[in-house]
Structures are given as structure tokens and as C-alpha cells.
Amino acid sequence: MNAPAASKAKSYVELRAQFLAAASRQQATLHHYPHPLKGLQGEDLFTDVAVLAQPGTRKWLVSVSGTHGVEGFYGSMCQTEYLDHLATRERDPKVGILMVHLINPWGTSWQRRVNEDNIDLNRNYLDFARPLPDNEAYEALHPLFTKECGTGAKRAESDAAWEAQVQAQGATALRSGLAAGQYKHPDGLHFGGFEPAWSHLTLRSIMEKFCGDCSDAISFDLHTGAGAYGHPMLMAIAEREYPGLADAERIYGAWIYKILTRPDQTTDTGISAAATGYTSQAMVDLMAGKRFTQLVIECGTYDGVQVGHLAVLDDHFLHLRGELSGQEFQRVKAAIVEFFYPSDDDWRELVWLRTRQIFDRALADLAAR
């Protein structure tokens, strides 16, 4: 297998340059949303939006990359490759393409899963005027993730206590409770925030601007890190049944994993079915009244409970200590990028192939409506 050409980028700067170049080759209209902070290399940060559509377009294929920043390496690769792929195929001019490139640009640049406020964006899409959810399961675990537990003997004790919980509760139940989101500890894991994040507000603005008056849309949120190595799961995640789920099942059949979230729900897919604040549910709510389907492509990498937990935890402690340069910084960043974006060329080719097939099938269905 040959890795896609766009898979070679090693930084936010390179990802952005490749995406903008591909969009320009296809004569897409570009829109830029500047982020208030700087990136790892001191660069300006943007969420970029590429639009391929005629005036008055009412049917859309939407893709969003970088919700979990470091996972944006995969998402950006596929968005860039798909722009060039579109030039090789017939496309119904009545169906528009909307690519939201790196909605969490700070997280991608700094090679973190979270955003600039340590927020997991997939826990941030809530109505903050209402009481925030409690997560007793996380409260019991939070003492393992404080700054004091990051080094030396305390880190060894924390790791041992985590392993004991894995053995006592089972990996699936433990991960589900941990990853369900928490709204009390800004220095903790899976923090959902106290207010809508910059990326949250920006995505809402983009969707209202381009899809506010649409009739039909199929949207994809692009992720990595859960599931079997090299297997892109296609998931429909929602709090409740909605009409777009029937379209998802009709279009994709056995490809679809349908997950209805609730506090006591678990799933063996590697994501938390107990989580609140998912991007997916926010998009469904935002597009109410339209023929809309929200899907997630989740590409499996390494053992998510062991390797992934340690990679995220090492990065978490690194930033709590403010240790943002040096040998340990480089080691931790290399490990978290490898977990979420394996350097294996076959993995990259396989996930791109499957993502392309999924996008192509959505385009064909939109054109047939």
C-alpha cells in the first residue's frame, strides 16, 4: 500500500498549507476564522473552511476535522486528499461540499487532544444556562490526575491505583465513567468547561452561515484512537432517535454502529456512551427541521485503555507542570501523535480508503434525493 501524499505533514503549519493548496487547486471558496492564541511554533492559528458550491445550494456534505486537536492529523489528511479526489469524479453541482478544517487548531498545533483551556470539546456542547451534569465516577478518580501525581513516586502510586481500578471495574466500565465528562476540575481529564469554548462557538457560526437554510445535509466528525487498529468505525451518536438515523442505516447498512447515549450506557466501541456534550448531538439540535444525518468516523489505533490512557496522561501532566520544551516534551509529543496518528503507511492508506468510500456514498445519496 502507498500512504496518501497528504499524510506526510508533521505540524499544524504543514497541515494547513496542504489543505489550503488543495482547496485552491479545486477553486474552492475559502473562509478563515482566526484563533486568539498562537501555536507551538509561534504561528497564527485558524479554523479554515473550504466551500465548493453554487449559489443557492441546499444540499451539503459536511466534514469537520480536529475536534480532538491531535486527531486532526488524520482528519486533515482525508480532507486534503478528498479535495483532490473530487477532481477525478463526476459530482452533482446541486450538492455542496463544506470542509471545516481543524476546528480546534490550538489542540492540533500543540499536539493535544484538548483545547487551550484543557477542554474536551466533545463534552462542551451543552446549554450552560442549565445545571451541569455530575459525574461521581470521575470524582473518585480525579485525585489520580492532579499535578502532584505527575512525577516520581506519586506517579507510580497513581499508575498502580489506576491499574487496580481497571482490574476491579473492568476496562469498559472504568473508561466509560472516566470519559463521560466532568464539569468541576479545570485541571482534570475530560473537562467539559464552564462555558462554550471558542471552537464550539465557531462551529455553530459556520453551520448557521453555510447550512442555516439548507434542506439536506450529511455531516462527519473525524476522529481516531478508539476501536481495532486500522478499522474506521462509522458511528451514529445521539441522545435519542431522530429521523436522520434511518437515513444512516439505509445508506450504510451494516457499516453503522448506532449509539444512543445516557448516563448508565456502555459500549464496546472504545468511546463513552455515557458522555454529555457531544458535537454530534449539538449538530442534530442545530439542524432540527432539516433532513440531516450526523455521523462520526472513528479510526482505531493502538490499545486504547493502556497505550492511549498513558499517552494522554503523560501529555496531561506535562502541561500541568508547564514543561513545554526539552527532551521529555519531545518524547511525550511523539508518543501522543503516534497513538492518534500511527506512522504506519498501511494504516494511513487504509483509513483514507475507507473514509473516501464513506464520503463517496454520502455524496451519491445526496445527489439522488
KOLLUMBA-308067 format. One line per 5 residues: their letters; for each residue x, y, z negated of C-alpha. Coordinates in pm, 1 decimal. Layout:
<atoms>
A) X,Y,Z ~ ...
</atoms>
This chain:
<atoms>
MNAPA) 0.0,0.0,0.0 ~ 107.8,360.6,54.9 ~ 36.1,625.6,-205.5 ~ -157.3,927.8,-75.1 ~ 61.0,1221.7,24.2
ASKAK) -111.0,1440.9,-235.6 ~ -6.3,1203.6,-515.4 ~ 348.0,1340.2,-534.8 ~ 269.2,1665.3,-718.2 ~ 426.2,1677.8,-1063.7
SYVEL) 284.1,2001.0,-1207.0 ~ -20.3,2226.9,-1206.7 ~ 166.9,2464.0,-975.0 ~ 220.4,2187.0,-716.9 ~ -134.6,2051.8,-752.6
RAQFL) -282.1,2395.0,-691.5 ~ -57.4,2467.9,-392.9 ~ -153.6,2137.9,-227.1 ~ -525.0,2190.7,-286.3 ~ -524.7,2547.1,-154.9
AAASR) -326.9,2441.2,152.1 ~ -571.6,2158.6,229.3 ~ -869.6,2391.1,181.0 ~ -712.8,2643.0,418.1 ~ -648.1,2372.7,679.5
QQATL) -1018.4,2291.3,676.0 ~ -1113.9,2659.9,681.8 ~ -1294.4,2632.8,350.8 ~ -1401.6,2947.8,172.6 ~ -1201.4,2985.1,-148.6
HHYPH) -1307.8,3141.7,-477.2 ~ -1071.3,3189.1,-772.2 ~ -1161.4,3206.1,-1141.8 ~ -863.2,3337.3,-1341.9 ~ -796.2,3182.0,-1682.4
PLKGL) -691.5,3422.6,-1961.8 ~ -376.4,3229.3,-2061.7 ~ -51.8,3126.1,-1895.0 ~ 60.5,2775.2,-1804.0 ~ 355.8,2560.5,-1907.0
QGEDL) 584.2,2725.2,-1650.4 ~ 457.7,3074.6,-1733.7 ~ 233.1,3064.1,-1426.7 ~ -107.2,3227.1,-1385.8 ~ -389.3,2977.4,-1416.9
FTDVA) -705.2,2946.9,-1209.6 ~ -1000.6,2723.0,-1152.1 ~ -1027.1,2727.7,-773.0 ~ -1344.6,2648.7,-579.7 ~ -1339.2,2536.4,-216.8
VLAQP) -1664.7,2561.4,-21.2 ~ -1733.9,2400.8,314.7 ~ -2088.9,2502.8,404.6 ~ -2304.0,2702.9,638.9 ~ -2509.0,2997.4,510.7
GTRKW) -2832.0,2877.2,353.6 ~ -2702.4,2526.8,274.2 ~ -2940.1,2349.1,36.0 ~ -2781.7,2001.6,7.6 ~ -2445.3,1962.7,-166.2
LVSVS) -2175.5,1713.6,-251.3 ~ -2001.8,1845.3,-565.0 ~ -1679.0,1725.2,-726.9 ~ -1520.9,1853.6,-1047.9 ~ -1163.9,1772.0,-1149.3
GTHGV) -965.1,1830.4,-1466.5 ~ -1239.2,1828.8,-1732.7 ~ -977.8,1648.5,-1940.0 ~ -679.8,1850.2,-1819.0 ~ -412.8,1584.4,-1768.1
EGFYG) -666.3,1365.2,-1586.5 ~ -673.1,1640.4,-1325.9 ~ -368.7,1488.3,-1156.0 ~ -593.6,1209.5,-1025.0 ~ -887.5,1440.2,-956.4
SMCQT) -677.7,1697.8,-771.1 ~ -512.2,1425.5,-562.4 ~ -850.5,1295.3,-447.6 ~ -998.7,1638.9,-380.9 ~ -696.1,1738.2,-171.2
EYLDH) -695.4,1409.7,20.1 ~ -1070.6,1426.4,77.0 ~ -1049.8,1771.7,230.2 ~ -812.0,1633.2,493.7 ~ -1021.7,1316.1,529.5
LATRE) -1324.1,1531.7,622.0 ~ -1141.7,1646.2,934.4 ~ -1135.5,1285.8,1060.0 ~ -1507.4,1211.2,1031.6 ~ -1837.2,1340.5,1163.9
RDPKV) -2018.5,1545.0,899.7 ~ -2375.1,1670.1,890.0 ~ -2343.5,2051.8,892.4 ~ -2651.3,2076.1,670.5 ~ -2461.5,1916.5,378.6
GILMV) -2219.4,2142.4,195.5 ~ -1900.9,2042.9,11.7 ~ -1829.4,2213.4,-321.0 ~ -1497.0,2126.3,-485.6 ~ -1430.6,2264.3,-833.4
HLINP) -1055.9,2221.7,-872.1 ~ -921.1,2188.4,-1227.7 ~ -1199.4,2327.1,-1444.7 ~ -957.1,2305.2,-1741.4 ~ -642.8,2448.8,-1577.6
WGTSW) -468.7,2512.4,-1910.4 ~ -500.7,2144.9,-2005.1 ~ -369.0,2031.2,-1667.3 ~ -71.7,2268.7,-1678.4 ~ 21.9,2178.7,-2035.0
QRRVN) -46.9,1809.8,-1965.4 ~ -303.2,1777.9,-2240.7 ~ -642.8,1612.5,-2249.9 ~ -789.8,1907.8,-2441.8 ~ -817.0,2276.9,-2359.7
EDNID) -639.9,2581.9,-2503.5 ~ -848.6,2563.9,-2824.1 ~ -793.8,2190.3,-2879.3 ~ -1149.1,2134.6,-2749.4 ~ -1252.1,1816.2,-2574.1
LNRNY) -1467.7,1972.6,-2301.7 ~ -1681.0,1659.2,-2277.9 ~ -1802.0,1739.7,-2630.6 ~ -1853.1,2114.2,-2572.1 ~ -2166.9,2124.1,-2355.5
LDFAR) -2414.1,2186.5,-2636.7 ~ -2659.9,2454.3,-2737.7 ~ -2451.3,2622.2,-3007.8 ~ -2753.6,2813.5,-3136.8 ~ -2877.2,2484.0,-3281.2
PLPDN) -2725.1,2287.3,-3572.4 ~ -2418.0,2095.2,-3459.4 ~ -2402.3,1716.0,-3488.6 ~ -2242.7,1547.2,-3788.8 ~ -2003.6,1258.4,-3736.0
EAYEA) -1948.6,1068.1,-4059.2 ~ -1740.8,803.7,-3880.1 ~ -1489.9,1068.1,-3773.6 ~ -1482.8,1231.6,-4117.9 ~ -1348.6,909.2,-4268.1
LHPLF) -1065.7,903.8,-4010.3 ~ -969.3,1272.1,-3993.9 ~ -707.1,1250.3,-4273.7 ~ -501.9,1027.9,-4039.7 ~ -471.9,1305.4,-3779.3
TKECG) -365.0,1613.1,-3976.0 ~ -33.1,1789.5,-3918.1 ~ 116.0,1627.0,-4229.5 ~ 67.8,1281.5,-4076.2 ~ 271.0,1361.8,-3766.3
TGAKR) 622.3,1259.8,-3866.4 ~ 830.9,1026.5,-4080.0 ~ 681.5,807.4,-4348.2 ~ 344.9,980.0,-4329.3 ~ 318.4,892.6,-3959.2
AESDA) 399.2,529.0,-4033.2 ~ 130.2,525.3,-4303.1 ~ -120.2,686.9,-4067.4 ~ -48.2,437.1,-3789.0 ~ -80.2,144.9,-4030.7
AWEAQ) -411.2,277.5,-4163.9 ~ -539.3,312.7,-3806.3 ~ -442.0,-45.3,-3725.2 ~ -619.3,-165.0,-4039.2 ~ -936.3,10.7,-3922.1
VQAQG) -904.7,-150.0,-3576.9 ~ -891.7,-490.0,-3745.0 ~ -1177.3,-413.3,-3984.3 ~ -1423.3,-246.7,-3746.1 ~ -1321.0,-378.2,-3405.5
ATALR) -1171.2,-160.9,-3134.4 ~ -1500.1,-77.1,-2956.6 ~ -1690.9,35.7,-3264.3 ~ -1395.1,229.0,-3400.8 ~ -1330.1,409.9,-3075.0
SGLAA) -1697.6,490.3,-3029.6 ~ -1718.3,657.9,-3369.0 ~ -1388.4,840.8,-3331.9 ~ -1460.0,967.7,-2980.9 ~ -1823.2,1067.1,-3042.4
GQYKH) -1710.2,1423.5,-3106.3 ~ -1677.5,1633.7,-3420.7 ~ -1751.3,1999.4,-3491.1 ~ -1573.9,2068.9,-3821.1 ~ -1198.7,2032.6,-3765.7
PDGLH) -1032.0,2252.1,-3500.9 ~ -706.3,2068.0,-3573.7 ~ -863.4,1724.6,-3525.9 ~ -925.2,1481.6,-3242.8 ~ -1229.4,1511.3,-3012.9
FGGFE) -1313.7,1858.7,-3144.8 ~ -1621.5,1993.9,-2967.8 ~ -1571.9,2359.8,-3056.8 ~ -1778.1,2622.6,-3236.2 ~ -1890.9,2799.1,-2917.6
PAWSH) -1889.5,2742.7,-2540.2 ~ -1534.2,2722.3,-2404.9 ~ -1404.5,2926.3,-2109.7 ~ -1427.8,2617.6,-1887.1 ~ -1784.9,2547.6,-1999.4
LTLRS) -1897.8,2899.3,-1911.8 ~ -1704.5,2896.0,-1585.7 ~ -1860.7,2570.1,-1465.7 ~ -2209.2,2698.9,-1541.9 ~ -2133.1,3015.1,-1347.0
IMEKF) -2003.8,2817.5,-1048.2 ~ -2304.0,2585.6,-1036.6 ~ -2552.1,2871.8,-1067.5 ~ -2376.1,3067.9,-791.7 ~ -2349.2,2790.4,-533.5
CGDCS) -2621.1,2538.3,-624.3 ~ -2876.2,2754.4,-802.5 ~ -3118.5,2746.2,-509.4 ~ -3026.2,2405.4,-366.9 ~ -3276.7,2127.8,-305.0
DAISF) -3049.4,1822.1,-333.1 ~ -2706.6,1752.3,-481.7 ~ -2486.9,1463.1,-589.5 ~ -2208.6,1560.1,-829.1 ~ -1899.6,1374.8,-950.9
DLHTG) -1686.5,1439.5,-1258.9 ~ -1343.2,1280.3,-1203.8 ~ -1168.9,1102.5,-1493.8 ~ -903.6,845.3,-1583.5 ~ -799.7,645.3,-1886.8
AGAYG) -1089.7,406.6,-1957.6 ~ -1153.0,63.1,-1813.3 ~ -943.9,-200.3,-1640.9 ~ -617.7,-98.6,-1476.2 ~ -673.4,29.2,-1122.1
HPMLM) -1052.8,-12.3,-1140.8 ~ -1252.9,306.8,-1071.3 ~ -1580.4,268.3,-1258.2 ~ -1876.8,461.1,-1122.4 ~ -2088.9,567.7,-1417.1
AIAER) -2418.2,749.8,-1463.2 ~ -2415.3,901.2,-1812.4 ~ -2719.1,1076.0,-1958.8 ~ -2908.1,1116.3,-2283.3 ~ -3227.7,990.4,-2126.0
EYPGL) -3372.0,859.2,-1799.9 ~ -3412.9,1116.3,-1522.8 ~ -3510.6,1078.6,-1154.7 ~ -3155.4,1103.2,-1020.7 ~ -3064.5,772.5,-1184.8
ADAER) -3293.8,589.8,-942.9 ~ -3110.9,753.8,-651.5 ~ -2776.1,647.8,-801.4 ~ -2887.5,287.6,-827.7 ~ -3030.8,291.5,-476.7
IYGAW) -2714.8,439.6,-321.7 ~ -2456.6,236.7,-512.8 ~ -2632.9,-74.0,-640.6 ~ -2402.6,-295.8,-844.4 ~ -2127.3,-30.2,-847.7
IYKIL) -2319.4,171.2,-1108.6 ~ -2269.9,146.1,-1482.8 ~ -2566.8,325.3,-1640.1 ~ -2504.3,457.7,-1991.8 ~ -2775.4,628.4,-2197.2
TRPDQ) -2607.5,795.8,-2493.1 ~ -2733.2,807.3,-2850.5 ~ -2563.7,817.7,-3193.8 ~ -2579.3,440.1,-3255.1 ~ -2494.2,333.6,-2899.4
TTDTG) -2175.2,149.7,-2797.8 ~ -2038.5,42.0,-2460.3 ~ -1753.1,-178.0,-2344.4 ~ -1659.3,64.3,-2062.9 ~ -1395.4,241.7,-2275.4
ISAAA) -1590.0,569.0,-2314.1 ~ -1803.1,668.8,-2611.4 ~ -2176.0,614.7,-2565.7 ~ -2233.4,792.4,-2896.9 ~ -2086.2,1123.7,-2780.0
TGYTS) -2275.6,1450.4,-2755.7 ~ -2190.4,1745.6,-2535.3 ~ -2107.6,1557.8,-2215.1 ~ -2057.7,1758.7,-1896.9 ~ -2290.0,1509.1,-1728.3
QAMVD) -2592.5,1591.1,-1942.1 ~ -2529.6,1964.1,-1911.1 ~ -2527.8,1933.7,-1532.1 ~ -2851.8,1734.3,-1535.7 ~ -3016.5,2000.2,-1751.8
LMAGK) -2878.9,2283.8,-1538.5 ~ -3013.9,2124.8,-1219.6 ~ -3357.7,2042.0,-1356.5 ~ -3626.9,2062.6,-1092.7 ~ -3392.9,1967.0,-808.4
RFTQL) -3319.2,1628.0,-656.6 ~ -2992.7,1581.0,-843.7 ~ -2766.2,1294.0,-944.3 ~ -2469.4,1336.9,-1178.5 ~ -2201.2,1065.7,-1172.4
VIECG) -1861.8,1004.4,-1329.6 ~ -1571.8,823.9,-1165.8 ~ -1353.6,681.1,-1443.9 ~ -1030.9,512.3,-1329.7 ~ -882.0,255.8,-1564.8
TYDGV) -515.5,277.6,-1656.1 ~ -342.3,101.4,-1944.6 ~ -483.8,-46.3,-2267.7 ~ -693.1,246.8,-2385.0 ~ -710.5,155.1,-2753.3
QVGHL) -338.8,105.8,-2807.0 ~ -132.4,288.5,-2544.0 ~ -384.0,565.4,-2483.0 ~ -450.4,633.2,-2851.3 ~ -78.5,662.7,-2923.0
AVLDD) -13.0,883.7,-2619.5 ~ -293.0,1123.6,-2715.9 ~ -195.4,1114.9,-3084.0 ~ 172.1,1189.3,-3011.6 ~ 64.7,1487.1,-2800.0
HFLHL) -179.3,1598.7,-3070.4 ~ 90.8,1601.2,-3339.9 ~ 342.0,1768.1,-3108.5 ~ 112.0,2065.8,-3055.9 ~ 9.6,2082.0,-3422.3
RGELS) 380.4,2124.8,-3503.7 ~ 423.3,2382.0,-3227.8 ~ 710.3,2178.9,-3085.6 ~ 675.8,2296.5,-2725.3 ~ 1019.5,2229.6,-2581.4
GQEFQ) 1309.8,1988.0,-2614.4 ~ 1368.2,1617.3,-2574.5 ~ 1071.3,1498.4,-2781.3 ~ 840.1,1733.9,-2592.5 ~ 958.9,1588.2,-2261.3
RVKAA) 919.2,1228.9,-2386.4 ~ 565.3,1284.5,-2514.0 ~ 454.4,1465.6,-2199.7 ~ 597.3,1195.6,-1973.1 ~ 408.8,931.2,-2174.5
IVEFF) 70.5,1103.9,-2165.5 ~ 95.6,1176.2,-1791.3 ~ 190.4,813.1,-1725.4 ~ -107.0,690.1,-1926.3 ~ -361.3,906.2,-1745.6
YPSDD) -191.4,904.7,-1404.1 ~ 21.7,591.6,-1357.5 ~ 328.4,632.9,-1136.0 ~ 245.6,301.8,-964.7 ~ 186.4,386.3,-596.8
DWREL) -57.3,96.5,-560.3 ~ -270.0,232.9,-846.2 ~ -284.7,572.9,-678.3 ~ -372.8,428.2,-339.0 ~ -642.2,204.9,-488.2
VWLRT) -818.3,478.0,-686.7 ~ -806.8,714.1,-389.4 ~ -956.0,447.9,-160.2 ~ -1244.1,379.6,-396.0 ~ -1307.2,748.5,-463.2
RQIFD) -1316.9,817.4,-90.4 ~ -1569.3,536.6,-39.9 ~ -1788.3,675.3,-317.7 ~ -1779.4,1027.7,-174.6 ~ -1848.3,899.8,178.4
RALAD) -2153.7,706.7,63.2 ~ -2290.9,1014.8,-116.7 ~ -2240.0,1230.0,193.6 ~ -2419.8,976.8,411.0 ~ -2714.6,962.8,174.1
LAAR) -2746.3,1341.6,153.2 ~ -2738.1,1363.8,533.0 ~ -3015.7,1104.8,564.3 ~ -3260.1,1290.3,338.8
</atoms>
